[in-house]
Amino acid sequence: MKSRFESKEYEFLEIESRVTEDGKIVSIFLNNPTSRNSMTWKMGEEFADLIHSIKKEKVLPRAIIISGRKDVFCAGGDLNLLRSFSEKSFSQNRRDMRKFYGFFLSVRKLPVPVIAAVNGHAIGAGLSLTFACDLRIFAEEGKYSFNFVRLGIHPGMGSSFLSPELLGKSLGGRLLLTGETFDGKFAKTCGLALDSVPKTEVYARAMELALSLSKAAPLALQELKKNLYSWKQLDSALKKEAESQARNFISDDFKETIKSILEKREPKFTGK
C-alpha cells in the first residue's frame, strides 16, 4: 500500500500537509484563512485523520511542525460552531465538546516531537493547541490569549490542565483567569516559547529546530515521548472541561456573547 506521505504534499479542505524530500519532517498547516484559521468541526476531523495516518506509517517522520496559513496561527473556535453549541442541549454539548477536543489534542499522542510554529495570533483553543505541542516558536508581534472567560465559557481544549502544567499554577492560572493578551517576547521570557522571532521567520526557525531533532536517535525520542506526558491526567481534565463548557453554552451569558459578537460590542454578563 502506497504511503500518502511519499508525495510532497497532501491536501484536505481545511488542513494542508507538506513533507520534506527525505520524509523526515512533516508540516501541518491550519488552512481556513477566511476566518483566520478558526477551528471548525471539519478542520478537526481532517486534523485527526492526518494525525492518525502519520501514526500508522511504518517509518515515522523524525519531527512534525504545526503552523497556520496567512500570517495567523488560529483565532480559536469558529463563530458558527460556537453558535451551534448555544442551540444544543447540555448532554449534546458535553458529548460533542469532548469529541472536538480529541480531534486536535490527538497531536499529544504522536510518538515523535511536535513543534508549534506559531506564526501569528493564537487565541483560545488555538493557543491551547500550541500548549499541547512539545516545543514552540512564537512570532514576536503575535497576540496570544486564553479569552474563554471573556466569552462566558470555562476554558477548554485542555487549557485548564496544559497551562498550569507548562507555566505553573500561578502564571498559568493568571492567564486563564484574566484572559490577558501577551506577545511572543513574553512567551519566550516566561519559558513557554523556545524562541520568539519575527513572524516571517517563524516557520524557518521551526524547520531549523526540526532538522536538529531529526539527527537524534528516533527510537530514543519515541520512548521519551511516551514517558513525558500523562494522558490520563489530561483526559480527566478534558472530561471536566466538557461538562463545564456544556453548562456554560446553555447559559444566558453565552447567548449574550454570541449576540455581542454579531453586534460588535462588549458583552453585558448577568451571571445567568
Beta strands, then each sheet from edge to edge (+ up, - down):
strand 1: 9-11
strand 2: 15-19
strand 3: 25-30
strand 4: 63-68
strand 5: 114-118
strand 6: 122-123
strand 7: 135-139
strand 8: 144-145
strand 9: 181-182
strand 10: 195-197
sheet 1: 1+ 2- 3+ 4+ 5+ 7+ 10+
sheet 2: 6+ 8+ 9-
end
